Amino acid sequence: MVRIRVLVVDDHRIFAESLAAALAAEPDVEVFAAGSGPAALRCLERAAAEGRRYDVLLVDADLGGRPAVGRPTVPVRAADEDGLVDGISLVAGVRTAHPAVRTVVLAEKDDPRRAALALGAGASGWVAKDCSLSRLLAVIRGVLRGETHLPPALLTGVLKELTAARKHRSESERLVESLTPREREVLRCMVAGLGRKAVAERLYLSPHTVRTHMQNVLGKLGVHSTLAAVALARRAGVGPVDLTGDVVERGGQLA
């Protein structure tokens, strides 16, 4: 018999243990539990290293007590120990690090906006925490067949949210395309959280020049703060500069 390996990720211990016990009663389900996002990623990495990967993650939407309110940050690093990674950001981190694993978000209440965020982050389903065990098992088996599961009452609202997000993203992409290659590189440094001095050192520029580039970025994007610029860049799909790689060489095309 092929067994489905499920990882329940919830920081409410009683709920996680109860759900795990109920699922484990199924003959084709093998279930484990993790109490935080970082713990879940460690479980995934250990399993992958041992050749016994998980198939489905059931993730608490309010993991860590910090509901996602905007575009999720990715990837979530397993080295983080505070356990305060929200559920939707964990979904995005799993999609990046373990794309074969399906994720289903478990929520206290239906919320079209957050459900749309979850789907955008890579979730395959959004299910109420108080749904029946048979319903949850049907969702688990369905997502493994490539299905996406939403409560019928959420469908219209989620479609509206996804349509609005797509329009917003296209506008953000147009603004980012107006930047020069150097300005886009500076923006990626801003997304990575680098300050003016760190950007100057990385790109072999003077702090004054970096300040000018940053001002130009804010002006072209039509925003008034670095935080707003980063949020717009995220919507446009602009990721952070790779802080582990080599710095940009002097005299390169971005100069």
Stockholm file with secondary structure:
# STOCKHOLM 1.0

chainA/1-255         MVRIRVLVVDDHRIFAESLAAALAAEPDVEVFAAGSGPAALRCLERAAAEGRRYDVLLVDADLGGRPAVGRPTVPVRAADEDGLVDGISLVAGVRTAHPAVRTVVLAEKDDPRRAALALGAGASGWVAKDCSLSRLLAVIRGVLRGETHLPPALLTGVLKELTAARKHRSESERLVESLTPREREVLRCMVAGLGRKAVAERLYLSPHTVRTHMQNVLGKLGVHSTLAAVALARRAGVGPVDLTGDVVERGGQLA
#=GR chainA/1-255 SS CCCEEEEEECSCHHHHHHHHHHHHTSTTEEEEEESSHHHHHHHHHHHHHTTCCCSEEEEETTGGGCCCCSSCCSCCCTTCCSCCCCHHHHHHHHHHHCTTSEEEEEESSCCHHHHHHHHHHTCSEEEETTSCHHHHHHHHHHHHTTCCBCCHHHHHHHHHHHHHHHHHHHHHHHHHHTSCHHHHHHHHHHHTTCCHHHHHHHHTCCHHHHHHHHHHHHHHHTCSSHHHHHHHHHHTTCCCCCTTSCCCCTTSTTC
#=GC SS_cons         CCCEEEEEECSCHHHHHHHHHHHHTSTTEEEEEESSHHHHHHHHHHHHHTTCCCSEEEEETTGGGCCCCSSCCSCCCTTCCSCCCCHHHHHHHHHHHCTTSEEEEEESSCCHHHHHHHHHHTCSEEEETTSCHHHHHHHHHHHHTTCCBCCHHHHHHHHHHHHHHHHHHHHHHHHHHTSCHHHHHHHHHHHTTCCHHHHHHHHTCCHHHHHHHHHHHHHHHTCSSHHHHHHHHHHTTCCCCCTTSCCCCTTSTTC
//
